[in-house]
Amino acid sequence: MNKDFVQRGGWWVVGQVLLLLAIAILGVFCHRPSWPMPLVICGKALFVLSTSCGLAGLRALGRNLTPFPKPVLAATFVQHGIYALIRHPLYTAVFGAAAGWSLVWRSWPALAVSLFLAVFLDAKARYEERWLRQKFPDYAGYERRVRRFIPWFY
């Protein structure tokens, strides 16, 4: 195994990809045709909102984007755009899209794995934040001002 892959948090990426694959497969193959339509509509809305959140995060991150939790060497500290509202908009987008997908497909198993994904992403964010505090001295103050995933809430 590539040492750099492990040192940059590559196993977190592998775990996230496996969970997302499980959610996608469970959504398609383990769905129920008789769910209340408001849940499906909420799922579609959540999917659209999550996509918007993810695109805003990608736009704000620019060249700082990496699939790994450890920031790139030339990374700059991003606090503008959606990062002024939440610290991890891409993780928020991934979870929201997964939950939305699960609701649209009417899949309880996919929704259960989506909830596990939320716990996983929270742990990954905490792991990543240790590196961010080391790289950016102002990150601790940013953590006190800006919530992790949901503005003004969490």
C-alpha positions in Angstrom: 0.0 0.0 0.0 1.2 3.5 -0.9 2.5 5.2 2.3 1.3 8.6 1.1 -2.2 7.2 0.6 -2.4 6.0 4.2 -0.7 9.2 5.7 -3.2 11.5 3.9 -6.2 9.5 5.2 -6.9 7.3 2.2 -8.8 4.7 4.2 -11.4 7.3 5.1 -11.9 7.9 1.3 -12.3 4.1 0.7 -14.8 3.8 3.5 -16.8 6.7 2.2 -16.9 5.3 -1.3 -18.0 1.9 0.0 -20.8 3.4 2.0 -22.0 5.4 -1.0 -21.9 2.3 -3.2 -24.0 0.5 -0.6 -26.5 3.3 -0.5 -26.8 3.4 -4.3 -27.2 -0.3 -4.6 -29.6 -0.7 -1.7 -31.7 2.2 -3.1 -32.2 0.5 -6.4 -32.6 -3.1 -5.2 -34.2 -2.8 -1.8 -37.0 -0.3 -2.3 -40.7 -0.3 -1.4 -43.2 1.0 -3.9 -45.7 2.2 -1.3 -44.2 5.1 0.6 -46.0 8.3 1.4 -45.4 10.8 -1.4 -44.3 13.6 0.9 -41.2 11.6 1.9 -40.3 11.2 -1.8 -40.8 14.9 -2.4 -38.7 15.7 0.7 -36.0 13.3 -0.8 -36.0 15.2 -4.1 -35.8 18.6 -2.3 -32.9 17.3 -0.1 -31.1 16.0 -3.1 -31.4 19.3 -4.9 -30.3 21.3 -1.8 -27.4 19.0 -1.3 -26.3 19.4 -4.8 -26.4 23.1 -4.4 -24.4 22.9 -1.2 -21.8 20.7 -2.8 -21.4 22.9 -5.8 -21.0 26.0 -3.6 -18.3 24.1 -1.6 -16.5 23.1 -4.8 -16.5 26.6 -6.0 -15.2 28.1 -2.8 -12.5 25.4 -2.3 -11.1 25.8 -5.8 -7.5 24.4 -6.0 -7.7 23.3 -2.3 -9.9 20.4 -3.3 -8.6 16.9 -2.5 -10.4 13.6 -1.8 -8.2 13.1 1.2 -8.9 14.5 4.7 -5.4 15.8 5.0 -5.1 19.2 3.2 -2.8 19.6 0.2 0.6 21.2 1.0 -0.2 24.4 -0.9 -3.7 24.7 0.6 -5.0 28.0 1.7 -7.5 28.6 4.5 -11.0 29.0 3.0 -13.5 30.9 5.1 -15.6 32.6 2.3 -18.7 31.5 0.5 -20.5 28.6 2.0 -17.5 28.0 4.3 -18.6 31.1 6.2 -21.8 29.2 7.1 -20.5 25.6 7.6 -17.1 24.0 7.9 -17.7 20.9 5.8 -20.2 21.7 3.1 -19.0 18.8 0.9 -19.7 16.3 3.7 -23.0 17.9 4.3 -23.8 17.5 0.6 -22.7 13.9 0.5 -24.9 12.9 3.4 -27.8 15.0 2.2 -27.6 13.5 -1.3 -27.4 10.0 0.1 -30.4 10.6 2.4 -32.3 12.2 -0.5 -31.5 9.3 -2.8 -32.7 6.8 -0.1 -36.0 8.7 0.2 -36.6 9.0 -3.5 -35.9 5.3 -4.0 -38.1 4.5 -0.9 -35.5 2.4 0.7 -35.3 1.8 4.4 -32.0 -0.1 4.1 -30.4 2.7 2.1 -31.6 5.3 4.6 -30.1 3.2 7.5 -26.8 3.2 5.8 -27.1 6.9 5.1 -27.5 7.5 8.8 -24.3 5.4 9.4 -22.7 7.5 6.7 -23.5 10.7 8.7 -21.8 9.2 11.7 -18.8 8.2 9.5 -18.5 11.7 8.0 -18.7 13.3 11.4 -15.8 11.1 12.5 -13.9 11.9 9.3 -14.5 15.6 9.8 -13.1 15.5 13.3 -10.0 13.6 12.1 -9.6 16.2 9.3 -9.9 19.1 11.7 -6.9 18.0 13.6 -4.8 18.5 10.5 -6.5 21.8 9.7 -5.7 23.1 13.2 -2.1 22.1 12.7 -1.8 23.7 9.3 -3.8 26.9 10.0 -3.4 28.6 13.4 -6.7 30.5 13.0 -8.7 27.3 12.5 -9.5 27.0 16.2 -11.3 30.4 16.1 -13.1 29.4 13.0 -14.3 26.3 14.7 -15.8 28.4 17.5 -17.6 30.7 15.0 -18.8 28.3 12.3 -20.8 25.0 12.8 -19.5 21.7 11.3 -22.5 20.6 9.1 -25.7 22.6 9.6 -25.6 26.4 9.9 -26.4 27.7 13.5 -27.2 24.1 14.6 -24.4 21.5 14.3 
